Amino acid sequence: MKKLYYIEQETFLRDLLEALCRAGEGYEAFTTEDGSDNLYFFNDLKPDFILIDWNTVESYQEKLLSDLQEVSQIPVGVTKLSEQNLPKEWLDRSVLVLDKPIEAKSILKKIFS
């Protein structure tokens, strides 16, 4: 079973991704609205992919990036608004950058392809 860890402040988007994972065979989603202290969860859950919303984490992005370096084997994706620019360090760490709005029906394929 593929595990996805999603950091997103918008409840609707977290719920949507959880529902997509339940509907798709072989996917499991773990979500949180706050990614400021998640290293324990990264190590404990060992997700196959971590998806992060830039608006949610921008205020503590340096701490989160440091935590993500501790689990460098886990691929990371970032969702953002099209007018936002990610810092180079985040572009280097991310294997996937998606502009919002996200197309719900194809997101799991983009993440796990």
N, C-alpha and C positions, 0 to 999 in steps of 0.2 A: 504494500500500500504506500503510495506517495504522500508525504506529509508536507503541507504548506503552512508557513507561519506568516501571518499578515498583520502589519502594524498600520492602523488606519483610524483616525478620529471619528469618521462618519459611520454611525451605527448601520445605516442602510447598506453601505458598501461592504462592511464586514459581514452582515447577515446574508447579502447576496452571494458573496464568495463562499461562505459556509454552505449555502443551499446548493450552489453549483457543484461543490465537492461531494455533497451527499448524493446528488443526482447522478454524478459521474462515477462509474465503477472504478474503484481503486484509488480514490483520493480521500484525504482527511485534512481538514483545515483547523488550525488553531489561530485565534485572533486576539488582538488587544488594541485598546485605544491609546496606549502609552508605551512607547518603546524606550523609555529612558533608563531602564534597568532590567534588561532581558538576557544578559549573558547566561544566567542560570538556566533559563528556558531553552536557549539555543543548545546548550550542552546536554540538558536533560531530555528534551524532545527529539533532538537530532533531526530537524526537518530536512527535507530534500531541497527546499527552496525557501528563501525569506523574501517576502514582498513588502516594500516599505513605501508609504506615502510621504512625499517630501514635505508637504504642508504640515503634517503631523509631527515630524521629527526635526524640522529646520532649527528650532531653538536649542536643541541638544545634540545636533548632528555630529559634533566632534567626538563626544563621549560614545555615541552609538557606533561611529566608524571605528573607534578603538576597540569596542566590544566585538565588532564584526571581524576585525583582524585576528582575534582569538579563535575564530571558527572559520578560517579562510577556505576550508574545504567545502563549505556550504555556499552555493551560488546565491547571488542577491539581485533582485530587481527593484526598480524605483518607479513609482507613478508620480507624475507632476503635471502642472498646467503647462500648456504649450509655450507660454511666454516666460517660463522660469528656466534659468540656466543652472545646472548642477556644477558644484565645484569639481575641479579635475580629479581630486582624490576619490570622489564618489563615482565619477564616470569610469575611473580605473577599476574600482571594486565591483561595479555593476556589470552583469552579463546581459541585462535587459533594462531598457528605459522605455516606459509607456507614457504617452501623453493622455491626459484626461480630456474628454470622457472616454472611459474604457469600454470596448465592445465586449459585453459580458459573455456571449456565447463562444467566443474564441480565446478567452484569456487563459484557460487551463492549457490549451494546446500551445499557446505562445510560451507559457512558463515551462512546461514539461516536454518540449520538443527538442 
